[in-house]
Amino acid sequence: MREKREPLEWEDDIDISVLLSDDMTWNRLAAGLAERSKRDGCFVGLFEREGFVSISFDAPKRWPFRWERNRMRGEIRADIAIYKPAISHGVDVLERRSHKGAMPTTESGGYGVPQEIILPTSTVAFLGGNFACPNQSEAYLRMLYGDYNKVEYTYVDSGPANARARIDNVGDPPVQ
């Protein structure tokens, strides 16, 4: 939204949300991702307790870094946050287990976004396609990131930056 629907230059992942329902359960999602990962040669980290999935083309390493190591190396991946419908303090919310930004805590101890901010979804043009997004995208972004129009660098590390630059600039001279 801030970059006029262009990817952020420094971003190393794409964030996707999945809403669980009677038709889309955790087990169905996990089975589908496992099947697809075998076919496409990617690695899927399923973190049911945290309500999170991470997909990468690079195998995670052993503890202490595991999936976090991919981010530090500049690995490009997809992160999937799992939401489920809930009611908190009398408000219909979409709830997730992992905290993000200023999301308020729900009665059950998760983190929620008022359902009316997200559903029904709308679409946004991005990279030549149309993608589902919250119907109140700016309100959603403010809830997750605060002032999302302000650029803040949360980490600067030349190793991942250079690894990412090599991926992004295939055929270009090396980044110094």
C-alpha positions in Angstrom: 0.0 0.0 0.0 2.8 2.4 0.9 4.9 1.6 -2.2 2.1 2.0 -4.6 1.6 -1.8 -4.8 5.2 -2.5 -5.5 7.2 -5.0 -3.4 9.4 -3.5 -0.6 12.9 -3.6 -1.8 14.3 -5.2 1.4 11.5 -7.7 1.9 12.5 -11.4 2.1 9.1 -13.0 2.4 5.5 -12.9 1.4 2.9 -13.0 4.2 -0.3 -15.0 3.5 -3.2 -15.5 5.8 -5.5 -18.6 5.8 -8.8 -18.6 7.5 -9.7 -22.0 9.0 -13.3 -23.1 8.6 -15.3 -26.3 8.5 -14.0 -26.8 4.9 -10.4 -25.7 5.6 -9.1 -27.4 8.7 -5.5 -27.4 10.0 -5.1 -31.0 9.0 -6.4 -30.4 5.5 -4.1 -27.4 5.0 -1.1 -29.4 6.4 -1.8 -32.4 4.1 -2.1 -30.2 1.1 1.1 -28.3 1.8 3.0 -31.5 2.5 1.8 -33.0 -0.9 2.7 -29.8 -2.7 6.1 -29.5 -1.1 7.1 -33.0 -2.3 6.1 -32.1 -5.8 7.7 -28.7 -5.9 10.8 -29.5 -3.8 10.3 -27.0 -1.0 10.3 -27.3 2.7 7.3 -26.7 4.9 7.5 -26.0 8.6 4.2 -26.6 10.3 3.8 -25.0 13.7 0.3 -25.9 14.7 0.6 -24.7 18.3 1.8 -21.3 17.1 -0.7 -21.2 14.2 2.0 -20.6 11.7 3.5 -22.2 8.6 6.8 -21.3 6.9 7.7 -22.4 3.4 11.2 -22.2 2.0 13.3 -23.7 -0.8 16.1 -24.2 1.6 16.0 -26.8 4.3 15.9 -25.5 7.9 19.0 -26.0 10.0 19.2 -27.6 13.4 18.5 -25.6 16.6 19.2 -22.9 17.7 18.4 -21.3 14.3 16.1 -23.7 12.4 13.6 -21.5 10.4 15.0 -18.3 11.8 18.3 -19.1 10.1 16.7 -18.8 6.7 15.8 -15.2 7.5 19.3 -14.4 8.7 20.7 -15.8 5.5 18.4 -13.8 3.3 16.3 -16.8 2.2 13.2 -15.9 0.4 10.1 -17.7 1.8 6.4 -17.6 2.4 5.0 -17.2 5.9 1.4 -18.2 6.5 -0.5 -16.9 9.5 -3.5 -19.1 10.5 -6.7 -17.3 11.6 -10.0 -18.7 12.9 -13.3 -17.0 13.6 -13.9 -16.2 17.3 -15.9 -13.9 19.5 -13.9 -11.7 21.9 -15.6 -9.2 24.2 -18.8 -9.5 22.2 -17.0 -8.6 18.9 -16.6 -11.0 15.9 -12.9 -11.3 15.3 -10.5 -13.3 13.3 -8.0 -14.7 15.8 -4.5 -15.9 15.4 -2.0 -17.4 17.9 1.1 -15.4 17.0 1.3 -11.8 18.0 1.9 -9.1 15.4 2.2 -5.3 16.0 -0.6 -3.8 18.0 -3.1 -6.6 17.7 -5.2 -6.7 20.8 -5.3 -9.9 23.0 -8.5 -11.8 22.7 -10.4 -13.4 25.6 -9.0 -16.8 24.8 -5.4 -15.5 24.8 -4.9 -15.2 21.1 -4.7 -12.0 19.0 -7.6 -10.7 17.1 -8.6 -8.4 14.3 -12.2 -7.3 14.0 -13.8 -9.4 11.4 -15.3 -6.4 9.6 -11.8 -5.1 8.8 -11.0 -8.2 6.8 -14.3 -9.7 5.6 -15.6 -9.7 3.0 -12.2 -9.5 1.3 -11.5 -7.1 -1.6 -8.8 -7.4 -4.2 -5.7 -5.4 -4.9 -3.6 -5.3 -8.1 0.0 -6.5 -7.3 2.7 -7.7 -9.6 0.4 -8.1 -12.6 -2.3 -10.1 -10.7 -5.3 -9.5 -8.5 -5.0 -10.8 -4.9 -7.5 -11.0 -2.1 -6.8 -8.6 0.7 -8.7 -7.2 3.7 -11.5 -4.9 2.7 -10.1 -2.2 5.0 -6.5 -2.7 4.1 -5.2 0.5 5.7 -7.0 -0.3 9.0 -5.5 -3.8 8.9 -2.0 -2.5 8.3 -2.3 0.1 11.1 -3.4 -2.7 13.4 -0.4 -4.8 12.5 2.3 -2.2 12.0 1.2 1.1 13.5 2.2 3.9 11.2 2.9 1.7 8.2 3.7 4.7 6.0 6.9 5.3 8.1 9.8 3.3 7.0 11.5 1.6 9.9 14.5 -0.8 9.6 14.1 -3.5 12.2 17.5 -5.0 11.4 20.3 -4.3 9.1 22.8 -7.0 8.6 25.1 -7.0 5.6 25.2 -10.8 5.3 21.5 -11.3 4.5 21.4 -8.1 2.5 24.2 -9.3 0.3 22.7 -12.8 0.0 19.3 -11.3 -1.0 21.0 -8.9 -3.5 22.7 -11.9 -5.2 19.3 -13.6 -5.5 17.6 -10.4 -6.8 20.4 -9.4 -9.2 21.1 -12.6 -11.0 23.5 -11.7 -13.8 24.4 -8.3 -12.3 27.8 -7.6 -10.9 28.3 -8.7 -7.3 27.1 -6.3 -4.6 29.8 -4.8 -2.4 
